[in-house]
Amino acid sequence: MAPIRLALVGLSSTSPSWLSNAHLPYLLSSRGKDKFQIVALQNSSVEAARKAIDSYKLDPETVKAYGSPEELAKDDNVELVVVGTRVDVHYSNLKPLLEVWKDTSIGKKRGVYSEWPLASNLQQIEELIQLAKETRVKTVVGTQGFASPVVKKVEELLKSGKIGKVLSSEVRLSGLTEERDAVAEKIEYFTRREVGGNLWSIGGGHIIDLLQFTLGDLPPSTIKSHFQIQHPLVPITNSTGAVTKTAQSNVPDLLYLTGSLPSSSFVQANASLSLRMRRGPPFPGEPAFVWTITGEKGEIRVTSTESVTIFLGLGEVKVEVHDYGSNEVEEVEWRWEGWQEELKLPGPARNVGSVYEGVYEDWVNDGRGNEVAGAPEVEGDAFGPIGISVVRHMHRTQGRRRHHHHHHYLEERGAIRKWDMEGKERKRNEYSPLPKMSNHHLHPRELIKHPARTNGI
């Protein structure tokens, strides 16, 4: 089959970005070119798009430059649009695109891949979801933790009964910014909740996604959370580390979340899950990320020395198992897939590449973006339930003026769902390791299921 023709929105020629670091390495690899062809770039202006085409040595004869989503939407040669701008302009790029496709009735033959978070606030997200459903466009949002070989190895250990049934699980992480109380100029927006990209909406969403993929979906009624702003006045530093100004932050820098896991073949009913996220470096000598899963016969521990995003391939990530019977600790080997190693892709591009692999497979199985004759409507949200549930909770709790209180999920759903071609909910053990899509919704585990970026984690 011919490659899927795609457009990239937000590929900057002036500074590194998530698109250049995590998307391009796969798309420009021999394997990526067999499945995808970049045919257009859209930036803030046609000139900016042309500069990016030149900067990344793309062919100006085959890659068109656009300065607006409205013009991009009219290009019949584009099948899939990948949006990787900063989150606060996701909405302004996605909405016009979907509106044009809706008016021309070609949405069902198009796909949109938006980096996570989907948009800056709940109102924008719900509007985009409704518009995507009306347009019948295929959708995917970029969270890829589920595709990590580390996460797959943990899931394999759990399903094998290595530690018996899960009794509880705990995650402790410190990171996402280099300084404990300061923030670099390039991510000053982390201090402004209205932007929509911060520690919780980005990092929290990705972590919750991979936890639920591995252990099961947390019933919203069991979840409690506690937010705190420990450093309301945040020094902003330049590239030399010098403080240039101080920002008033309305974004929490500490989060506690607890909930009860549903029972499954390897999880005991009402097993506890707890998460603690703190912005800034960990205590000296401690890993940035520690995830323990306590079972009847043993315990699994996952540690990451440098990064809280264990799926990005940054720093050392270890998986260990403590067997209660022998009292021995065994380090369990995990490996990247062969093609990821052979292509020598950088860490962030490996799991993003896995997302693209799944998108291609499902696009082909679905008749290259054509509507499946007689296929039923898909139940659920166009961009996926978890995104809405997590974002609703984040926005409602972060918006309070007081810093110390507990909150419950108010949503009826908090789970990441996957829907088969008949529109029925899959059982947890039927989740596949790669994203699946229906004839209407192209989704790597739907809305939040695949980070990670500064644009996405």
N, C-alpha and C positions, 0 to 999 in steps of 0.2 A: 504494500500500500504506500502511496505517496506520503511524504511527511505532512503533519498537521501544520498549517500556516498560522503563525502567531505574531502578535504585536506586543511590544514591551512598553509600558507606561512608567516613566520616571527613571530611566537609565541616564544617570548624570555623567557628563564628561569632565566635570571639575573636581569631583571627590568620590572616594569609594562608597559603595552602597550595598545593600543586601542583594539587589539585582546583579550587580557586577561581581560580588564575592560568592554568592550562593547559587544564582540561576545561570549566569553566563557560562561558567566552567563546564557544566553539563551540556547546555544547549549548543556550545561550540565544539564539543568533543565529537569524535567520529560516531559514537553510539547515539548521542543526542541528535546529530544531524540526520541520522537515518530515520528519526521519528518526528522531528520538529524542524521547521524552517522559519527563521525570523524574516518577516516580510515588511515590518513597519516599526517605527519608533514614534512615540508621542511624548513630548515634553511641554514645558510652559510656552514654548514658541517653536516655530518651524526651524529657526536658526539654531536653537539649543538642540533640537533633535538631529539636525545635520552635523553639528559638532560631535555629538555622541556617536553617530554613524562613522565619522572619520576617526574619532579617538579609539574606538574598539575595532577598527579595521573591517567594518562590515561593508558589503558591496552596495554603493549608492545607486547602482543600476537596478538592483532587486529589492532594496530596503527603502521604503518611502518614509518621508519625514512629515510629521503632523504636529500642529500646535494646539489642537483642541480635541476633546473626545467626540464632539459632534461630527467633525470631519473624519476622524478615524472610523467612526461607526458606519460611514457611508462607503468604506472600502470593501467591496465584495470579495476581495482576495484574502481578507483576514477572517480566520475561523475562531481563533482563541485569543482573547486579550488578557494579558498578565499585568496586574496593577501592583507596582512595588514602590510607590511614593511614600512619603511620610503620612501617617494615619490621618492627619487633619485635612488632607486633600483627597483622601479616598472617595469620599462622598461626592465631591465636585467633579471627579473624573468618572465615577461609576454611574451616577444618576443620568446624566445626558446620554451616555452610551446606551443604557437600557431603554431610555425613552425613545431614542431613534429606532432601535430594534423593535420595540413594541409597535410603534406607528407603522413600520414597514413589514411587520409580520414575519421577520426572518430570525427572530430570537431563538426559536427552537432549533435552528441550525448553527447556533453560535455558542461559545463557551466563555465564561469569565473566571479567571483565577485571581483572587484578591489576597494579598498578604494580610496576615492577622496583626492587629485588630482590624475588623471590617470597616469601622467608622469611628468617629469621635464620641458619639453619644447614642443613647438608646433610641431616641426619636429617629435619628438618621438610619440606624441599623434596621429598625422595624420598617421604615419606608423602603429601604433597598430590598429587604426580603419580600415585601409585598409586590414591589415592582418586578423583581426577578420571577416571582410566581406567575404574574400576569404576562410577562414576556415569554415565559417558558424556556428561558435560557438555561443552559447547563452551568452549574456553579461549583466552585471549590474555593475554600479559604485555606491559606498556607500555614498549617501547623503540622509538623512532620515527626514529632517525638515518637509516635507509634511505630514508625518505620525503622527506628534505631536498632541496630543489632544488640545493643545492651538491653533494651526493653524487651526485645524478642527472646533473649536468653533468659531473662527473669520470668517471662510468661511460660517459657518451656519448662523451667524448673518447677514452677507452681503446678502446672498441669501434670507433671510427672509424679507428683506426690512426694517430692524430695524432702519437704519439711512438714508433710501432713497438711491438714487444713489450716488456713490462715486464721490466726486469732486477733491480730492487730497489725497495724503498719504506721510508721512514723517517718516524716520527712523534715529535715532541718537544713535550711540553706541560707547562706549569706553571700551577697554579691550584686551583680548587675551594674554597679558603679565601683570605680576604683577607690574612692574615698568614702569614709564613713559619714561625714557631715557636709561634704562639698560635692559639686557636680560640674563636669566639664561644660564649656560653652556649647559644644556641638549637641549636647543632650539637655540643655537648660529646660527644654519643654517638659522634662520629667517632673518638674516642680509645678506644672500647670495642668490641673485636672481636665480643663476644658479642651485641651489638645487631644486627649484620648489615648495617648501613648505614654505609659509609665510602668513602674515596677509591677503593679498588680494586673493591669489590663493586658500587658505583654507577657511578662514572666509568669504571673499567676495562672493565666489562661493556658499556657503551654504545659506547665507542670500538672495542673489539674487534669488536663487532657490525657497525658500519658499515664497518670495514676489510675484514672477511670478505665482506660483501655486495658490496663493490666489487671486491676483488682475488681472492677465492676462499677456500675454507676451509682453514685451517692443519691439516695432519696432526698429530695430537697427538704422534707420535713425534719430530717435528722441533723441538718447542718447548722452550726453556730459559728460565728466569726467575731473577731475583735480586731479593730484597726486602731493604730496610734500614730500621731505625727510627733516623733521624738525630736526632730530638728526643724522647727517651723521657719527659721531663718537659715537659708542655705547659701554659703559662699559659692560664687561662680568663678571657675578658674580657666585661664587660657592655656595654650599649648605648652607654655613654660612652667605651668603650675602656679603662676601668680594669680591672686584674687583680683578680679576686675570689678566686681559688684556683688551685692547680696540680694537674693531673691526671696520673696515671701512664698513659701510652699503651702499648697492646699492638698498635697498628695501624701497619704500615709507612707511611712518608711518602715513600718512593722505590722505584720499580719499574723494572727493565729486563726486557724480554721480546724474544726473537728466535725466528724460525721460518722455514721454507721454504715458499713458495707452490706449489701444484700448477700444472701447465701448463694453459693454455687457449688460446683463439684469440688472446688478446692478452697472455698472461703466459708468459714463458719458464720451462721446467721448473727447479725449485729456486731460483727468484728469492727473494732474501732479504727478510724483513720484520723491522724492528726498531721497538720502542716504548720510549720513556722517559717515565715519568710522575713528576712531582714536585709535592708539595703546596706551595702558597704561590705568590706572585707571581713572574713571570719577571724576568730581568735587565732593568734600565731600558732602554727603547727597543726591546726585543725583543717579538714577538707572544707571546701566551699559548699559541698553538697553531700549529705548523708541520708540514705534511704534504707530503713530497716523494715523487714517483713517477718514478724514472729509467727511461727507455726507450732503445731503439736509436737513435731519431732526435731525441729531445728529452726534456724533463723538465717535469712538472706540479708546481706548488707551490700549496698551499692555506694561507692564513694567516688567523688570527682575532686581532684586536688585544686583545679584552677577555675572551673566554670560550673555554674548552677545548671546550665543547659547541657545535660549529659549526652544529648543527641547531636551536638555540633562537632564532635571529634576534636575538642580542644583540651589539652592536658591529659593526665593519666586518669582513666576510669576503670575501677576494679569491681568485680562481682565476686563476693565470697559467701560461703555457706558454712555455718557452724552446726555440726551434727551433735545433738544432745547425747546420743547413745555413746559415741566414742569420745566425745568432748574435743574433737578435732575440727580445725578450720581449714577449709579447702578453697583455694582460689580457682574460680571457674573461668575457663577461656571463652572469649567471644571474638568473633571475626566479622569484618566487613565482607560484603558479597564480593565475589571474584571480580566482577566488572568494575566495581568501585575502586578496588586496588589497582587493577590493570590500567585504568584511565588516570591513575594518580590524581584524583580529584581532591581539592582541599576539603577539610572536614565539613564545613557548613554546606558544601555542594553535594555531599554524598546522599544524605537523606532527602534533600530537595530533589535530587536526581531520582530517588525512589518514588517520590510523589509524581514526577513527570512520567515515569515508567508506568505507573498505575493509571494515570490519566490517558495515556496513549492506548493501553490495553483495553480500557473500558470504552474509549471513543471508537475504536475499531469494532469491538463487539456490539456497539450500539448502532452500527451502520454509518460511521463517520459523521456523527452529528445530526443525522436525520431522525425525525420522529418515528418511533416504532409503531407500525400500524396496529391499531386496536389496543395498544398498551394503556393500562389504567392510570389515573392520576396517582401521584405519589403522596402518601400521607406525610404530614410534618412540614417544617419550614424549609424554604428554598435553600437558605444558607445553613440550616441545621439548628436543632434545639439548644445545644450546649452553649453556643455563642450567645444566644439571647439570655439564657438563664444566668450564665456567668456575668455577662455585662450588666444585666439588670441589678444583680447583687452588688457588683463593684460600684456602679454609679450611685445606688441608693445609700450604701454604707459610707463611701468616701465623701458624700455630699453633706454629712452631718457636721455641725460646728464643734460638737464635743468630741473628744478623742478617745474616751473610754466608755465603751458600751458593747453589748452583744446584739447581734441581729440574726434573724432567721431568713432563709430563702422564702420569698413569697410566691415563687413560681410553682406551677403545677408540675413542671418538668425540670430536671437538672442534669439529665443524662445525655451522653453523646449517643445518638441513635444511628443505626445504619439500616437502610431499607433495600430489600431485594427488588427484583424486577416486577414482582407481583404487588409491591407496595406494602408488604407485611413486615413487621418488625422482626429483625433477626435476633436469635438468641445470642447471648454473650459469646458462647464458644463457637459461634459461626462467623465471628468477625474474621475477615481475611487480613493478611499482613499488608496488603496494598489497598489504596483507595478504590472504591467502587462507585459507579454512577448509575442512575436510572436513565430512562430516556429523557427525563426533564431536568434532572439535577446531577451534575457531575461533581462528586464530592469525595475527596480523601477524607473519609470518616466524617464528612460534613463540616459545618462551619469552623470549629476550632480544632479540628483535629490535626492538623499538621502544622513555630515558630518560627518563625523564630527569628527573631530579628530585632534590629534596632528600628527597622521599619516594620519589623515583624519581630525581631528581637533586638 
